[in-house]
Amino acid sequence: MFALKRALKLNNNEATLMARHAGFRRVVFNFGLTLRTQMYSEGQFTDSKVLNEVKKVLTNYVKKQPEFGWMNQLSSRVYQNALIDLKDAFSRYRSGKAGHPKLAHRRSGQSFTVDSSNGKVLLAAGSTIKIPTLGSFRLYEPLECGFVSQTFTISKEGSRWFVSFCIDAERLPVRQPENSVGIDVGIKYAATLSNQQVFDAPKPLKQAKTKLATLQRKASKQIRGSQSQRKTYHKISRIHARIARIRLDFLHKLTTYLAKTFKLIKIENLNVQGMMANHKLAGAISDIGFYEFKRQLDYKCKMYGAHLVLVDKWFPSTKTCSNCGTKKDMPLGIRTFDCPVCGISLDRDLNASLNILNWEPSA
């Protein structure tokens, strides 16, 4: 099973419709969360029982009140799925996987889920998509073939709306032309391969970050809460979304290429949280997206039939000579590994990638 995500090409009326549904989802989620929290002292009621009663109250009482008449103009599948989301949030909280559910806020993101109550639906290939209970909408990128799905999540990123849905299918494994590779994910370059290939972060990302810094300085000098500052913050949010899309697009293309090209891939199991604590490295690490790189490579290797090996995070790949094994200190400012024993001179990232390729787990 895998998911597809497409950008929706909406007019103003359609965008308003999506925003209203996202607001509907927040109201229901917060309503259910508030009631469940208030009932903690009312006895040993399970989350499922309380939320089922909340659903009955919404259907039989709240939606019939004049002040909540607007709910009847929107898809009922939104509040059904909002309560399912709330139930899942409590389930994660009870199992210790997450903190206590919090109230949903508009600034935290706009999204909602709908599904087909009649089972799976067929999505035709082309530049439009028919979303159950919502209608048909245009897509920026067409569906290349027909798909079957039942549940659809609509979300807003910056100023654009996206739809994502799961497909109950498996990709066919591919035949990778190359055997193995070691990959050093670094600061100067996004990734350096042991075959001397180098991948740098895309230039549009750097340009967008420069513009973002300019707007952030501008906002800090404007009157707090003014119309001008709100407009500037709106531009900032759009650039943040653009930066996220550029970074994600780069990572998807890179990880797909690697999983389709090499049978065996070795990368370091980096301590991302610890590295982010270093303010000198945090910006570069977030630009590259170390954790997301590993996450994507993991599932894509499984998808395309490649094998991923995580090298011990304490392995001194940068400090070790890939030719003779001699170790030496390598401050970040030194970009070339010059071995004092065998005399070899290599780029530090290339040297690290060769060590990663040659690493084997200890017995």
MARTOR-573463 format. One line per 3 residues: number of its first residue (from 0); their letters; for each residue x, y, z of C-alpha. Coordinates in pm, 1 decimal, padded with zeros to 6 digits. Example, Ala and Ser with C-alpha at 12.3 -4.5 7.8 and 13.67 -1.06 7.14 Angstrom:
% MARTOR-573463
0 = AS = 01230.0:-00450.0:00780.0 | 01367.0:-00106.0:00714.0
% end
This chain:
% MARTOR-573463
0 = MFA = 00000.0:00000.0:00000.0 | 00123.4:00349.3:-00080.2 | -00021.5:00699.8:-00101.3
3 = LKR = -00054.6:00964.0:-00370.6 | -00067.1:01338.1:-00311.9 | -00175.4:01596.5:-00567.2
6 = ALK = -00211.0:01975.5:-00558.8 | -00566.2:02097.6:-00620.1 | -00624.4:02380.9:-00866.8
9 = LNN = -00907.0:02565.4:-00690.3 | -01094.4:02885.9:-00762.9 | -01189.2:03121.9:-00478.6
12 = NEA = -01524.8:02954.8:-00413.5 | -01368.2:02607.3:-00400.2 | -01088.7:02727.0:-00170.1
15 = TLM = -01349.6:02880.5:00061.7 | -01540.0:02550.6:00063.2 | -01224.8:02364.9:00169.8
18 = ARH = -01153.9:02620.1:00444.3 | -01510.8:02583.1:00577.8 | -01472.7:02204.8:00594.4
21 = AGF = -01137.7:02242.0:00773.5 | -01308.7:02472.5:01024.8 | -01590.3:02218.0:01064.3
24 = RRV = -01332.7:01952.5:01147.6 | -01169.5:02176.5:01412.8 | -01504.0:02255.7:01579.2
27 = VFN = -01601.3:01888.2:01603.8 | -01255.1:01775.2:01718.5 | -01242.8:02042.2:01990.5
30 = FGL = -01604.3:01972.8:02092.6 | -01531.3:01603.4:02140.6 | -01199.7:01668.0:02315.7
33 = TLR = -01355.1:01915.0:02560.1 | -01640.6:01680.9:02653.3 | -01410.1:01382.4:02693.0
36 = TQM = -01175.0:01580.1:02917.4 | -01463.6:01708.0:03131.8 | -01587.8:01352.1:03184.9
39 = YSE = -01261.8:01217.9:03332.3 | -01410.9:01251.8:03681.5 | -01751.4:01109.7:03588.5
42 = GQF = -01660.2:00743.6:03614.8 | -01473.1:00483.6:03413.4 | -01609.1:00563.5:03069.8
45 = TDS = -01398.5:00443.2:02779.2 | -01291.5:00683.4:02505.1 | -01492.9:00489.1:02247.6
48 = KVL = -01813.1:00505.7:02452.7 | -01780.8:00878.1:02519.9 | -01701.8:00964.7:02158.0
51 = NEV = -01990.8:00750.8:02033.2 | -02220.6:00951.5:02258.2 | -02064.6:01276.1:02132.4
54 = KKV = -02141.6:01163.5:01779.7 | -02508.0:01104.2:01871.8 | -02531.3:01447.7:02037.2
57 = LTN = -02384.3:01615.7:01729.1 | -02617.6:01433.5:01492.6 | -02940.6:01449.0:01691.5
60 = YVK = -02910.7:01776.7:01878.8 | -02625.5:02016.9:01792.2 | -02674.1:02015.9:01414.5
63 = KQP = -03045.4:02091.1:01461.1 | -02978.9:02413.8:01652.4 | -03017.3:02736.0:01446.3
66 = EFG = -02667.9:02863.3:01535.6 | -02516.1:02540.7:01402.3 | -02725.9:02519.8:01088.8
69 = WMN = -02413.7:02581.1:00878.4 | -02298.1:02228.0:00964.6 | -02580.1:02082.2:00754.7
72 = QLS = -02439.0:02256.5:00446.3 | -02111.8:02065.6:00475.5 | -02012.0:01701.0:00438.2
75 = SRV = -02118.5:01484.2:00731.5 | -01816.2:01262.0:00663.6 | -01594.9:01540.2:00799.0
78 = YQN = -01720.5:01518.7:01155.2 | -01734.8:01138.9:01137.7 | -01362.3:01131.1:01055.0
81 = ALI = -01280.4:01410.5:01300.7 | -01408.1:01190.7:01583.6 | -01213.7:00894.1:01445.4
84 = DLK = -00900.4:01114.1:01451.1 | -00975.4:01210.9:01810.4 | -01023.8:00846.5:01909.4
87 = DAF = -00687.9:00759.6:01747.1 | -00523.2:01050.8:01929.9 | -00648.0:00917.6:02263.4
90 = SRY = -00534.9:00566.9:02167.8 | -00180.0:00694.5:02103.2 | -00193.4:00884.2:02432.6
93 = RSG = -00306.6:00576.7:02629.5 | -00029.0:00364.2:02476.6 | 00238.1:00623.1:02560.5
96 = KAG = 00321.4:00698.9:02197.5 | 00208.5:01064.0:02219.6 | 00104.7:01331.7:02465.5
99 = HPK = -00250.1:01418.9:02561.6 | -00457.9:01544.7:02262.4 | -00462.6:01922.7:02231.6
102 = LAH = -00721.6:02161.4:02093.1 | -00693.5:02215.9:01719.4 | -00610.5:02568.6:01604.4
105 = RRS = -00621.6:02722.9:01260.7 | -00259.4:02832.5:01286.0 | -00155.4:02471.5:01350.9
108 = GQS = -00271.8:02370.2:01004.1 | -00590.8:02321.1:00808.2 | -00692.4:01972.3:00706.4
111 = FTV = -00984.0:01731.3:00709.7 | -01072.5:01382.2:00591.6 | -01370.1:01250.1:00396.3
114 = DSS = -01451.7:00903.5:00273.1 | -01702.8:00715.0:00067.1 | -01966.0:00550.0:00286.4
117 = NGK = -02047.4:00314.7:-00003.4 | -01700.9:00162.6:-00022.7 | -01410.4:00226.2:-00255.7
120 = VLL = -01451.4:00456.2:-00554.5 | -01278.4:00459.0:-00891.3 | -01071.1:00765.9:-00972.8
123 = AAG = -01040.4:00817.3:-01346.2 | -00711.1:00917.6:-01507.9 | -00686.7:01283.1:-01606.9
126 = STI = -00665.2:01636.3:-01470.9 | -00972.6:01621.8:-01246.9 | -01050.0:01422.1:-00934.9
129 = KIP = -01389.9:01340.5:-00788.1 | -01373.8:01348.9:-00408.0 | -01663.8:01175.5:-00229.3
132 = TLG = -01923.2:01413.9:-00077.2 | -01729.6:01719.7:-00202.0 | -01741.3:01711.4:-00581.5
135 = SFR = -01497.4:01727.2:-00873.0 | -01188.3:01946.5:-00868.6 | -00904.4:02026.7:-01105.7
138 = LYE = -00549.5:01904.7:-01045.4 | -00220.5:02074.8:-01128.1 | -00064.5:01735.5:-01200.6
141 = PLE = -00292.6:01478.2:-01365.6 | -00347.2:01123.0:-01247.1 | -00149.3:00908.5:-01490.0
144 = CGF = -00390.3:00614.7:-01461.9 | -00705.8:00506.9:-01283.6 | -00692.7:00438.2:-00908.7
147 = VSQ = -00925.2:00288.0:-00649.1 | -00947.9:00443.0:-00301.7 | -01196.7:00519.9:-00026.3
150 = TFT = -01050.8:00779.0:00212.4 | -00923.6:01124.0:00111.3 | -00738.7:01380.7:00320.9
153 = ISK = -00740.0:01744.6:00212.0 | -00478.4:01976.0:00362.0 | -00349.1:02328.7:00314.0
156 = EGS = 00019.5:02411.6:00279.8 | 00091.5:02780.8:00245.4 | -00172.5:02907.3:00003.5
159 = RWF = -00230.9:02576.2:-00178.6 | -00464.5:02285.8:-00106.2 | -00363.6:01922.7:-00155.9
162 = VSF = -00549.7:01593.2:-00165.4 | -00389.5:01263.8:-00062.7 | -00527.9:00911.2:-00072.7
165 = CID = -00406.6:00555.2:-00019.3 | -00389.1:00291.5:-00287.6 | -00415.4:-00074.5:-00193.3
168 = AER = -00141.8:-00193.8:-00426.6 | 00226.6:-00278.9:-00431.2 | 00491.6:-00146.7:-00668.0
171 = LPV = 00677.8:-00407.2:-00869.9 | 01045.6:-00444.4:-00764.7 | 01292.7:-00302.3:-01015.7
174 = RQP = 01626.2:-00444.2:-01130.8 | 01895.6:-00212.0:-00999.0 | 02192.8:-00170.7:-01237.2
177 = ENS = 02453.6:-00106.9:-00962.6 | 02553.6:-00334.1:-00673.7 | 02633.1:-00126.3:-00364.4
180 = VGI = 02704.3:00227.5:-00249.0 | 02801.0:00410.7:00068.1 | 02642.2:00750.5:00127.6
183 = DVG = 02772.0:01029.9:00346.7 | 02503.0:01287.6:00424.8 | 02693.3:01605.4:00496.6
186 = IKY = 02686.5:01979.4:00554.5 | 02861.1:02110.5:00242.3 | 02681.8:01867.7:00009.4
189 = AAT = 02348.2:01700.1:00068.7 | 02491.4:01358.7:-00017.6 | 02828.0:01224.8:-00131.4
192 = LSN = 02835.3:00875.0:-00279.5 | 03126.8:00632.3:-00267.6 | 03127.8:00627.2:-00650.2
195 = QQV = 03219.3:01001.4:-00636.6 | 02871.3:01128.7:-00723.5 | 02779.4:01446.0:-00536.3
198 = FDA = 02430.1:01588.7:-00477.2 | 02394.3:01948.4:-00362.5 | 02082.2:02114.1:-00223.8
201 = PKP = 01882.2:02288.1:-00501.4 | 01957.0:02657.0:-00565.8 | 01589.4:02766.0:-00544.2
204 = LKQ = 01598.0:02653.6:-00179.9 | 01884.5:02890.4:-00102.1 | 01714.4:03173.6:-00291.1
207 = AKT = 01387.1:03120.6:-00104.8 | 01567.3:03122.2:00230.1 | 01731.3:03455.5:00143.4
210 = KLA = 01393.0:03608.9:00061.8 | 01246.3:03459.2:00379.6 | 01512.4:03626.3:00594.9
213 = TLQ = 01439.2:03962.5:00429.3 | 01065.9:03935.1:00499.8 | 01124.9:03825.3:00859.1
216 = RKA = 01336.6:04135.5:00922.3 | 01065.8:04347.8:00762.4 | 00793.1:04195.3:00982.3
219 = SKQ = 00995.6:04255.1:01298.7 | 01003.7:04630.4:01223.6 | 00631.5:04665.8:01148.7
222 = IRG = 00363.7:04757.9:01401.8 | 00259.4:04446.1:01587.5 | -00084.4:04322.7:01477.2
225 = SQS = -00113.9:04578.0:01195.7 | -00258.3:04498.5:00854.9 | 00085.4:04545.3:00698.9
228 = QRK = 00243.6:04295.4:00936.4 | -00033.2:04040.0:00869.6 | 00029.2:04073.1:00495.1
231 = TYH = 00401.2:04020.5:00551.3 | 00337.2:03712.8:00767.6 | 00112.0:03575.4:00492.5
234 = KIS = 00400.3:03611.3:00246.2 | 00631.7:03444.0:00499.0 | 00396.5:03145.8:00535.0
237 = RIH = 00386.1:03105.7:00155.8 | 00766.3:03103.6:00138.4 | 00785.6:02851.6:00423.2
240 = ARI = 00552.1:02626.1:00224.1 | 00762.3:02676.9:-00090.0 | 01083.1:02588.8:00098.2
243 = ARI = 00919.0:02273.9:00234.9 | 00802.7:02170.6:-00114.1 | 01146.4:02230.4:-00269.7
246 = RLD = 01318.1:02031.4:00005.8 | 01067.2:01745.8:-00016.8 | 01085.1:01735.2:-00397.3
249 = FLH = 01465.7:01714.8:-00383.0 | 01460.3:01436.1:-00124.7 | 01197.7:01236.1:-00314.1
252 = KLT = 01395.3:01254.0:-00639.7 | 01723.9:01167.3:-00469.0 | 01590.6:00873.9:-00263.9
255 = TYL = 01397.2:00733.6:-00560.9 | 01711.1:00747.4:-00775.6 | 01915.9:00569.7:-00508.3
258 = AKT = 01658.5:00296.1:-00443.1 | 01620.3:00229.2:-00817.1 | 01994.5:00232.9:-00891.2
261 = FKL = 02168.6:00037.3:-00613.1 | 02096.6:-00310.4:-00476.9 | 02268.8:-00237.5:-00142.5
264 = IKI = 02272.1:00106.7:00020.5 | 02465.7:00193.2:00336.0 | 02408.5:00514.9:00532.1
267 = ENL = 02498.9:00631.8:00882.0 | 02232.2:00604.8:01150.6 | 02290.0:00965.7:01256.3
270 = NVQ = 02183.3:01110.1:01592.4 | 01979.2:01391.4:01436.2 | 01839.5:01523.8:01765.1
273 = GMM = 02185.6:01557.1:01913.8 | 02324.6:01723.2:01601.9 | 02037.4:01973.3:01594.6
276 = ANH = 02145.6:02091.9:01939.8 | 02454.1:02243.5:01772.9 | 02326.4:02580.3:01647.8
279 = KLA = 02610.5:02599.8:01396.2 | 02486.4:02282.5:01223.8 | 02110.3:02302.9:01283.2
282 = GAI = 02035.3:02514.4:00974.3 | 02229.8:02291.7:00735.7 | 02084.4:01975.4:00890.4
285 = SDI = 01726.5:02101.8:00852.5 | 01799.5:02204.9:00492.7 | 01908.7:01853.4:00402.7
288 = GFY = 01645.8:01681.5:00616.6 | 01856.9:01398.4:00761.7 | 01566.1:01220.3:00929.8
291 = EFK = 01334.8:01253.3:00629.7 | 01613.0:01131.5:00399.5 | 01653.7:00813.9:00606.2
294 = RQL = 01275.7:00765.5:00636.9 | 01215.4:00795.4:00263.0 | 01511.7:00575.9:00174.3
297 = DYK = 01388.7:00307.7:00415.1 | 01042.2:00267.5:00264.4 | 01158.0:00315.8:-00095.1
300 = CKM = 01420.2:00043.0:-00062.1 | 01141.7:-00190.4:00050.8 | 00921.2:-00064.3:-00231.8
303 = YGA = 01177.7:-00120.3:-00507.6 | 01349.4:-00430.8:-00370.5 | 01678.1:-00272.2:-00255.3
306 = HLV = 01847.6:-00340.3:00078.9 | 01926.5:-00061.2:00324.8 | 02195.6:-00097.4:00592.4
309 = LVD = 02225.8:00152.2:00878.4 | 02586.0:00198.5:00987.7 | 02657.0:00237.2:01362.3
312 = KWF = 02621.4:00607.3:01451.1 | 02943.4:00589.5:01657.6 | 03148.2:00461.6:01362.2
315 = PST = 03421.6:00727.0:01295.6 | 03370.0:00739.3:00919.5 | 03508.3:01092.3:00884.5
318 = KTC = 03813.8:01039.8:01107.4 | 03928.0:00710.1:00948.9 | 04144.8:00669.9:00640.6
321 = SNC = 03951.1:00465.5:00384.2 | 04279.4:00325.8:00248.4 | 04476.6:00210.5:00554.7
324 = GTK = 04242.6:00262.2:00850.9 | 04448.4:00527.5:01030.5 | 04243.1:00757.6:01253.7
327 = KDM = 04295.7:01131.3:01300.9 | 04092.5:01428.6:01421.8 | 03896.4:01610.4:01150.3
330 = PLG = 03757.0:01952.6:01255.4 | 03465.9:02076.3:01041.9 | 03683.5:02342.7:00880.2
333 = IRT = 03912.9:02083.4:00719.4 | 03760.3:01965.9:00391.2 | 04035.6:01722.7:00282.6
336 = FDC = 04147.6:01404.1:00456.5 | 04529.0:01379.4:00431.6 | 04648.1:01051.0:00576.7
339 = PVC = 04978.1:01087.2:00770.6 | 05058.4:00715.5:00721.2 | 04976.9:00612.1:00363.7
342 = GIS = 04975.5:00964.9:00216.7 | 04635.6:00941.6:00046.6 | 04446.4:01270.1:00003.5
345 = LDR = 04067.7:01265.1:-00041.0 | 03771.5:01494.3:00003.4 | 03648.9:01433.4:00359.2
348 = DLN = 03294.2:01343.6:00248.5 | 03417.4:01102.7:-00019.7 | 03651.0:00940.7:00234.0
351 = ASL = 03358.4:00901.6:00476.9 | 03134.3:00747.2:00209.5 | 03405.1:00490.1:00124.8
354 = NIL = 03433.3:00398.1:00493.5 | 03056.7:00363.1:00514.8 | 03058.0:00134.4:00209.0
357 = NWE = 03327.6:-00087.0:00364.3 | 03169.3:-00098.6:00713.4 | 03060.7:-00435.7:00845.6
360 = PSA = 02878.2:-00500.4:01176.8 | 03097.6:-00638.3:01453.0 | 03040.3:-00999.8:01551.4
% end
